Amino acid sequence: MAWRPQKSRYIVEHLHKYSGNPDRITARSAPERTLMKFFDTNANVKKWNSEGVVVHYISPIDGEKHRYIVDFYAELVDGTKLLIEYKPYDHTIPPTPPKKQTKKSREQYEFALRRWAVNQAKWAAARAYAEKIGVKFAVWTEQHLRALGMRVL
């Protein structure tokens, strides 16, 4: 399944649960929108926000400091606090070299390698930040959404 961005606005149903500006919530994909609905309507979620936490990391590509905006923060009624990044499963595993070497396949592989390296740097920084503030960091994929009973296209 190819991942395709589907940017859209999300309208919060339970304003008391959202921490942030509810007029500026953008779902950048259908699975992100599904997660927003889940956080908004799930009775076990006490508070949540979208793109409200910024973590700084050093990019392995250019060696410079960058800002990483984590997809979600959620606080559960049991006190658990989570930083959650949503990514398609194939973005969470190391890319495999193409079987057939063409210019296009090499370019796609090199792009995937750069994306993998940057994601690893972002997630390492997010894990360290989360540990520092007593929050759990997790990268969720479509498999996590299915395990929670959500329909994923």
C-alpha positions in Angstrom: 0.0 0.0 0.0 1.5 3.3 -1.0 1.3 6.2 1.4 -0.4 9.3 0.0 -0.8 12.5 1.9 -4.4 13.6 2.2 -4.2 17.0 4.0 -7.5 18.1 5.6 -8.9 20.1 8.5 -10.1 18.3 11.6 -13.0 19.7 13.5 -12.8 18.8 17.3 -16.0 17.4 18.8 -14.8 17.5 22.4 -13.2 20.9 22.8 -12.5 20.4 26.5 -10.1 17.5 25.6 -8.0 19.4 23.0 -5.0 21.4 24.3 -4.1 23.9 21.6 -5.9 26.0 19.1 -8.7 23.8 17.7 -9.1 26.0 14.7 -5.7 25.1 13.4 -5.7 21.3 13.3 -4.5 19.8 10.1 -4.6 16.1 9.3 -1.7 15.3 6.9 -3.0 11.9 6.0 -6.1 9.7 6.3 -4.5 7.7 9.2 -3.7 10.9 11.1 -7.3 12.0 10.7 -8.4 8.6 12.0 -6.1 9.0 15.0 -7.5 12.5 15.7 -11.0 11.1 15.7 -9.8 8.3 18.1 -8.2 10.7 20.5 -11.1 13.1 20.3 -13.9 10.6 21.0 -12.2 7.9 23.1 -13.3 8.0 26.7 -9.8 6.8 27.9 -8.2 9.9 26.4 -8.2 12.8 28.8 -6.3 15.4 26.7 -4.7 15.4 23.3 -3.1 17.7 20.8 -1.8 17.6 17.3 1.6 19.0 16.3 2.0 20.7 19.7 5.4 19.4 20.7 8.6 20.5 19.1 11.9 18.5 19.5 15.2 19.6 18.3 17.5 17.1 16.6 20.7 17.0 14.5 20.2 15.9 11.0 22.6 13.2 9.8 22.3 14.6 6.3 23.6 18.1 6.9 24.8 18.0 10.5 22.6 21.0 11.4 20.0 21.4 14.1 16.4 21.1 13.0 12.9 21.2 14.5 10.9 18.0 14.6 7.2 18.5 15.3 5.7 15.3 16.8 2.4 14.3 15.4 0.5 13.8 18.7 0.5 14.2 22.4 -2.1 12.2 24.4 -2.8 12.0 28.1 -4.9 9.0 29.1 -7.2 8.9 32.1 -4.9 6.5 33.9 -2.2 9.1 33.8 -0.1 7.7 31.0 1.3 10.5 28.7 2.3 9.7 25.2 4.1 11.4 22.3 3.0 9.6 19.1 4.4 9.8 15.6 2.4 8.2 12.9 4.3 6.7 9.9 3.4 4.1 7.3 5.1 0.9 8.2 7.5 0.9 5.3 8.9 4.2 6.6 9.8 2.6 10.0 12.0 -0.2 8.6 15.4 0.2 6.8 15.0 0.4 3.0 16.1 -2.5 0.9 18.3 -2.0 -2.1 16.5 -2.4 -5.4 16.9 -5.7 -7.2 17.1 -4.0 -10.5 19.6 -1.2 -10.7 18.2 1.7 -12.7 18.8 5.4 -12.3 15.2 5.8 -10.9 15.5 2.9 -8.5 18.9 4.1 -7.2 17.4 7.6 -6.7 14.4 6.2 -4.9 16.6 4.0 -2.7 18.9 6.9 -1.8 15.8 9.0 -1.0 14.5 6.2 1.3 17.9 5.9 3.0 18.0 9.7 3.7 14.4 9.5 5.0 15.3 6.5 7.2 18.4 8.3 8.6 16.5 11.5 9.4 13.6 9.6 11.0 16.0 7.7 13.2 17.6 11.0 14.3 14.2 12.5 15.0 13.0 9.5 16.9 16.1 9.3 19.0 15.8 12.9 20.0 12.1 12.5 20.7 12.8 9.4 22.9 15.4 11.3 24.9 13.1 14.3 25.3 10.1 12.1 26.3 12.3 10.3 28.9 13.4 13.6 30.3 9.9 14.9 30.8 8.4 11.5 31.9 6.4 10.8 28.8 6.5 7.7 26.5 7.4 8.1 22.9 6.1 5.7 20.2 6.0 5.4 16.5 2.6 4.0 15.4 1.9 2.5 12.0 -1.2 1.2 10.3 -0.7 -2.0 12.2 -1.2 -0.1 15.5 -4.3 1.5 14.2 -5.7 -1.9 13.2 -4.9 -3.3 16.6 -7.0 -0.5 18.1 -9.9 -1.5 15.9 -9.5 1.3 13.4 -10.2 0.8 9.7 -7.1 1.6 7.6 -7.3 1.8 3.8 
